[in-house]
């Protein structure tokens, strides 16, 4: 088949981008022709398809691009003309590219598949957080006025109006009419989509995959520390984790960067080490040698790669009981609860695990080949 992948960015920026790059490689491996559509961006991976990419969005374009700009429509139509795909597989496309891609492909009779990496189809903010820290579902049923009332977009009236209008232009009926299948990486995501009125018959639950070969290790020996890996921001619950870790004597390594880096480092005790951003080779060692990893999120995590990658490295995961996390690990705690988290960290520290068995089982479970077999069926129906 000829498959066109669309995502706003085309480099290893976040989980959605990693997914697209891995999927492109997987599809090519199986002999498919793969095209790419993204926004032109300095960090993008070099590709033959960049001549079709609309330019990087300026502040002024933020008022037009979300609704389907002339440039985006023109370049995407030209790509459809030249590549003639059998399937258009959308990912994170709102704002920088816009859901107009779905309509343009659908009008030509091309099958449209959309993998949902966040909750943008339900929540103008995408993360279902009120004021950046409280779970909110006020916009799920279709009325998006809460976005205006609470200034959900960056605390700005103007940005929130754009987000409100974007959500109303690309409403459920319009999105559903142009999309053949919504791929939900977690059951939780599919439940929330159904609560928002989306047709369950158009949804397929398919857990994310990783390149398990990259996770294979010569041994599964552990060192005396546990770890956190991810963005250091409010919704990730890292402050709750630091507060719990401060009450315990065990060494913890914090891998990642973000807006709370300085604040968290200032309140952390000396047995908590902040390592900043690391590349995969370093992550493989640091997470692979940890006794366990903690995912303390306080928002509706969908299908976090941080859980999947840790398990494939043979590292157990203690996760917050929120979003799709409990679908990936049975070691959980009450999200946002410092006392419960402290107790569960103690349990994890004192629990023996068969690390090699965990790695082998996880590598089979999240194997790319298995994912490919399922996705080809989604493409072909």
N, C-alpha and C positions, 0 to 999 in steps of 0.2 A: 504493500500500500504506500501511498504518498501522504505523509502526515505533516501538517503545519502546526508547530508549537508556538503559542503566543504567551508572553509574559512581559511585564513592564520593564524589568531589568534582565540583563543577560551576563551575569557574573555571580560569583559565590557570595551574594550579599546576605541572604537569609535562607530559611528552609524551603521556601517556594522556588528560589533560584537554583538551589542545590538539586531539588527534585527535577526541575526542567533539564538541567545539564546532564544529570544521570539518566533521565529518560531518553534524551536525544541519543546518548551513547548506546543505550540498550537497544533502541529501535534500529539504529544503524547496524549494530552487531547482528541483528536478525534479518538484514537485507532490505529494510525499508528505506525509501527516500524520505529525508526529513528536512523541512524548511523551518526557518525561525523568523518570528516577528517580535520586535521589542523597540523600546525607545533608545535613540542614540545616546550613549552615555560614555564618559571617558574611561570608566573601569571595565566596560564590556569586553568579553572575550572576542578576539578578532574572528570574523566570519564572512563568508562570501555573501551572506544575506543582508549585510549592513547597509547596502545601497537602498534598501527598501525601508529602513528605519526612519520614523519621524524624528525630527531634532529634539534635543533635550528640552523639557518643558520649562519655560520661563515663568516668572510670577504673573505676568499678564495672561499667559496661556491658561493659567489655572481657572480663568473665568469662561473659557471656551472648550478646552481640551476634554474635560469630563463628559461633555455632551456629544462628542463625535465631531472633531474638527475637520475642516476640508483637507488638510494635509494628511491626517491619519487615514481618512476614508480613501483619498486618492492613492496613497502608497500601498495601502492594504489591498485595494482593488487591483492595482498593478501586479502585486505579488500573486494574487489569486489567478489573474490572467496568465502569468508566466509559469507558475508552478503547477497549477491545476490539481490541488490536493483532493484526496478522497475524504479526509478527515481534518477538521480544524479543532485542535485541542487547546482550549483556553485555560489560563491559570490566573494569576493576579494581574488584571488588566484595567481595573477601575482608575479613574482620574487621569493617569498618564497616557493611556490608550483608549479606554472606555469600552463598554459593552456593545458599541456599534459594530464591533468585529463580529459578534454573534449574528446580528441581523444581516450583515453583508454576506456572510457565508451561507446563512440559512436561505436567503433569497435565491442563491444559485443552486440550491438542492444539495449542498455539502453537509455531511453529518457533523454536528457540533457537539463536542464533549467538553465539559467544564469541570476541572478539579478545584474544589473549594478549600483554600488554605486558611481562610479566616471567615468572619461573619459579615462581610461587607454587603451581602445580598439581604441581610436582615437589619443591620445596624450601620448608619452613616459613618460612624467612627471606626467600624470594622472589629473592635475588640470587646464590645458590650460592657464598657466601663463608664460610669458616671463620675465626672470630675477626675478621671484617671485612676480611681481606686475602689469604686464600689460597683459590683455587678449590677447591670441594668438591662431589662428586656422591654423597655417602654415602646420601642419602635418595631417590635416583631410583628405586630398585627397589621401593619400597613400605614398607620398614621405616624409620620415622622416629625411631628411638631415638637416633640421633646428635644430633638437636636437643636432647634432654635431656642427653646425656653431655657435650656441649660448651657447654651453656647459650647456644645460638645467638641467642636472642631477648634482645637488650639486655644479655647477660651475666647474666641473672636466672633463677634456678631456677623461680620462679613463672611468669614470662612465657613461658619455654621450655616449661613444662608445658602452658600454654594453647595455644601454637603446635603442640605435639606432638599434643594432643587434637584441635585443629581439623583438622590434616592427616589424622588417622585417621577422624574423623567424615565429612569430605568427601574420601573416598578415590577412587582412580581409577575403580573400578567405578561408584560412585554419581554422580560427575561425568559420566562418559561416557554413562551411561544417560539423563541428562536434557538432553544437549546434542547437537544435530544436526550442527553444524559448529564446529570450532575453527579460527579464522583465525590463521595464524602469519605475522607480518610479515617473517620471515626463514626461509631454508631451515635455518639453524642451529637455530632454535627448533623446527622440525618434526622435525629429527633427534633432538634431545634429548627431545622428547615421545615419539617412537617408542622411544627407549632406555628411557624410563620406563614402557613398556608400553601407551601409548595407541594406539588403532586409527588407522593411517595413512589409512584410507579416510574417516575423519571430519575429516581435516585439509586445509586449503587454504592454500597459501603466497601471500600477497598483500602486497607491499611497501607501506609507508605512503605517503600522499600529502600534499601541502601546497597551499596557495593560491598557485600559481605567479605569479599576477598581482601579489601583494605583493612578489615578488622582482625584478620587472622594473626595470631601471635605465637611466638616460639614457646612461651610458657605463660602461666597464669598466676605467677607469684604476686603477692600483695605486700605493700608497705603500710606502715602504721599511720594512715591518714584517710579521711574521706573527702569528698570534693563537691563543688558546685561548678557547673559550666553553663554559660549563657550570658545574656544581656543583663547588665546591672541597672535595672529600672524598676519602678514602683510595682507594676503588675506582675513581675516575676517573683515577688515575695521574698527577695533576698534580705531585706531588712529584718523580716521575721526570722529567717534562718540565722542571721548574725546574732540576734538577741538570744536565740536558743543555744547557739554554739558558744556564746560567751559564758553560759552557765555550766558548760561541760569542759572536761580537761583534754578532750581528744583534739588532735591536730586536724585542721581543715585547710584545704587549698581552694581558692576562689579563682576560677579561670574565666576571663571575659572582661569586657569594658562596658561603659555606659554612663549615663548622666549621674548616677548615684555613687560612682567609684570613690570620689573623695569623701563624701559623707559616710559611707559604709566603712571605709578604711579608718576613719577617725574614731568610730565607736567600737571597732573590733579589738578584742584582746590580742595579746602577743602570739597566741598559738594559732591564729588565723592568718594565713598568708595570701596576699593578693598578687596574682601573677600577670594580670592584664590579658590582652589578646594573644592567642597562640595559633600557629598553623596546625594542620592535621597531624603531621609527624610528631609534634610535641604533645598534642592532645591525646594521641594514641597511647603514648607512654604515661602521661599524667593520669588520665582517666582509667587506663588499663591497669595501673598499679594501685589505684584507690581501692579501699575495702568496700566502699559503696559510694554511690552518687545520690545527691538530694535534688529533687525538682520541686521547689516550694511555691509554685505559681498561685496567684490569687486572681486569675482571670480564666476564662473558658479556653484553656489550651485545647487544641484540636487533636493533633497526632504528633507530638514533639519528637523530632529526630534525636534530641539529647537523650531521651529514654532508650530509643531503639539502638543508637550507636553504643551507649554504655553497656547494654546487655550483650550486644554482639562482641564487645571487648571482654566479656566475662565479668562485668561489674554490676552487682545488683543495684536496683534503684528504689529509693524511698520517695514516693511521690505524693503531692497534695491530692486530696480527694475532691477533684474539681475537673470539669470538662471531660476530655477523652483520656486523661492520665490513668484512671483506674482500669481502663481496658488493656493497658500495657503492663501493669505491675500490680500484684496483690499486696505489696508493702506500702500502705498509705497512712496518712494522718489528716486531721481536720485542717483544711486550708485556712491559713491566717492565725492558727492557734499555737502560740509559742510553747505553752506547757505540753500539749500533746506532741508537738514536734520534738521537743527535748526528750520526752520519754521514748519516742520511737527511734530516735538516733541512738539512744543507749541500747535499745533492743537490737538494732542492726549491728552495732559494734560488737555485741556479745553473742551474735548468732553465727554458727558455722555455715558456710555455703560451699557447694561444689562449683567453683568458678569455671572450670573447664566445661562441665556439663551445661551450665547456663549459656556459655558462649556458643557451644555447638548447637544447642536447641534454638537459640535466637538467630543464629546465622541461617539455619534452615527456614525458620518462620518468616524472616524478612528478606528472603532470597530474591534477587532480581528476576531470576528465571520464572519463578512462581508468579510474581507480579506481572511479568510480561504475558504469560498465558491467560491471565484474567483480563488484562487490558485489551488484548487483541480481540477478545469476545465482545468487549464494550465497543470497540471500534467497528466491529463487523455487523452488529445487530441491525 
